[in-house]
Amino acid sequence: MVQPAPETKADEAFDPGWTEPSSALEGGLFSYLENEPLWLAHELTTLDPAAIAELNAGESVDTLEKVARLERWLSALKARIVHRVGTSMTERARSGVEHRLASMNAVSETACVLNIPEGTAGFLLNESTALVEDFPPSLEALDSGMITYQHAQVIIRESTGIPAEERAGYEESLLKVAPDLTRPQLAVRARRLRETMCPKAAAERRTKAEADRAVWLEPAPDGMAYLGAFLGAENAVAMFDRLTRAARAAQGPNEARTLAQLRADALAGLVIQDNPSLQENGILSGIRPQVLVTVPVLSLLRESGMPGDLEGYGPIPASVARKLAANAPSLLRLLTDPVDSAVLDVGRRRYRVPTDLKTYLRVRDKTCRYPGCNRSAATADLDHTIPWEDGGSTGPGNLACLCPKHHRMKHEAGWSVRQHPGGVLAWTSPTGRNYSTRPEDPPAAMPSDTGQSWASAGASGQGSGRTPGPAWRPPLPEHPPPF
């Protein structure tokens, strides 16, 4: 086992001649990281805030440089370990199906351990594999501190379309200039080099890139959100030009909105409101926006300032929730316990989930309940935690929202789950690690509120036309909810 570094003075803790002791890995890499993960950081900084506070300007900059080198070395080590996570889970797969499920497990385990989204974990696994298997010189440059992980990402991502036999020359050219360039500067050089080396592959790359076109929503603070799109440059430029023209046409001496605000309002108007030209092309034909908004009843009556909840976003101010509810064509009342927001079990009288119970579960779960997944519950499957055929009941204590991908993983990829009171799901991964997910407290559980809330559908003013139904209050359970 590696012994802790001896105490050193602030001006001695950053000796450039320091080398790692030969005994550092005598117990193996796993043992070393398990027992002394901060040994090297301790040697560099002594982990003493007082010592850091005594550094002068020159020493602090020198220390920052050394910490940056440590960070790059750790990034290289992390890439090798993440790559091993993937290979260790897929190397025993005997079929294509087993390999896909093992790959999905590798992504999920990486996401859970690092507490990052699965999409990010997937990118990390792909980048780590590329560094270890396809770009070893870049990995060595990262390990030595010559480049940053962001530099390595650029080299990998901009290599699309370059034949394997020409990859070495591409990589060598970029590694010569990377240490003196920022990430954006290196990206420009890499794209220019790629186009020079493979001019005929541009059309093929464009075709592949078009397959990834998408629109996404990202919540932002203060009741706002980002709506992003990835699409062809010519379409993006044309759309932005149209929004700009509409915004400029609306400007005038009595218009207080900025050009940026007018563009945003023009976009909302084109997408949400009926547009004859789009209707003629069939793009918006028969489509009406639908939004599920949950509002505490006292907030609806202006007797409380508790926020509402906008599906797919999160909490919104009570004033905005009231405005949306006022324009909704229908309201559905959900009754819950005023203390813990629990609902009663429906029992085993039916397998099919009643419509109002589906709405309750959407409000409770908000997203897929798999660890780290943030897909909206609006498009998720309703999964019986204990299968119906094994005696599981159709009720909130045995139901949870799972997106189709993670619904499949629960049944086919070796994950197991138990549901505890309050909708808490306890997951166990194929490697034996435990994770848990719990729903957020619904508005009905907020202080100074009663045990009921209102969910409004089609709050944009163009709803599904559903008429208000009676309040859903499930009967007493035949048996306690399963633990």
Stockholm file with secondary structure:
# STOCKHOLM 1.0

chainA/1-483         MVQPAPETKADEAFDPGWTEPSSALEGGLFSYLENEPLWLAHELTTLDPAAIAELNAGESVDTLEKVARLERWLSALKARIVHRVGTSMTERARSGVEHRLASMNAVSETACVLNIPEGTAGFLLNESTALVEDFPPSLEALDSGMITYQHAQVIIRESTGIPAEERAGYEESLLKVAPDLTRPQLAVRARRLRETMCPKAAAERRTKAEADRAVWLEPAPDGMAYLGAFLGAENAVAMFDRLTRAARAAQGPNEARTLAQLRADALAGLVIQDNPSLQENGILSGIRPQVLVTVPVLSLLRESGMPGDLEGYGPIPASVARKLAANAPSLLRLLTDPVDSAVLDVGRRRYRVPTDLKTYLRVRDKTCRYPGCNRSAATADLDHTIPWEDGGSTGPGNLACLCPKHHRMKHEAGWSVRQHPGGVLAWTSPTGRNYSTRPEDPPAAMPSDTGQSWASAGASGQGSGRTPGPAWRPPLPEHPPPF
#=GR chainA/1-483 SS CCCCCCCCCTTTTTCTTCCCCTTTTTTCHHHHHHHCTTHHHHHHHTTCHHHHHTCCHHHHHHHHHHHHHHHHHHHHHHHHHHHHHHHHHHTTCCSHHHHHHHHHHHHHHHHHHHTCCHHHHHHHHHHHHIIIIICHHHHHHHHTTSSCHHHHHHHHHTTTTCCHHHHHHHHHHHHHHGGGSCHHHHHHHHHHHHHHHCGGGHHHHHHHHHTTCEEEEEEETTTEEEEEEECCHHHHHHHHHHHHHHHHHHCCTTCCSCHHHHHHHHHHHHHHSCCHHHHHTTSSTTCCCCCCEEEEHHHHTTSCCCCEEETTTEEECHHHHHHHHHTCSEEEEEECCTTTCCCCCCCSSCSSCCHHHHHHHHHHHCBCCSTTCCCBGGGCEEEESSCGGGTCCSSGGGEEEECHHHHHHHHHSSCEEEEEGGGEEEEECTTSCEEEECCCCCGGGSTTCCSEEEEEESTTSCCCCCCCCCCBCCCCCSSCCCC
#=GC SS_cons         CCCCCCCCCTTTTTCTTCCCCTTTTTTCHHHHHHHCTTHHHHHHHTTCHHHHHTCCHHHHHHHHHHHHHHHHHHHHHHHHHHHHHHHHHHTTCCSHHHHHHHHHHHHHHHHHHHTCCHHHHHHHHHHHHIIIIICHHHHHHHHTTSSCHHHHHHHHHTTTTCCHHHHHHHHHHHHHHGGGSCHHHHHHHHHHHHHHHCGGGHHHHHHHHHTTCEEEEEEETTTEEEEEEECCHHHHHHHHHHHHHHHHHHCCTTCCSCHHHHHHHHHHHHHHSCCHHHHHTTSSTTCCCCCCEEEEHHHHTTSCCCCEEETTTEEECHHHHHHHHHTCSEEEEEECCTTTCCCCCCCSSCSSCCHHHHHHHHHHHCBCCSTTCCCBGGGCEEEESSCGGGTCCSSGGGEEEECHHHHHHHHHSSCEEEEEGGGEEEEECTTSCEEEECCCCCGGGSTTCCSEEEEEESTTSCCCCCCCCCCBCCCCCSSCCCC
//
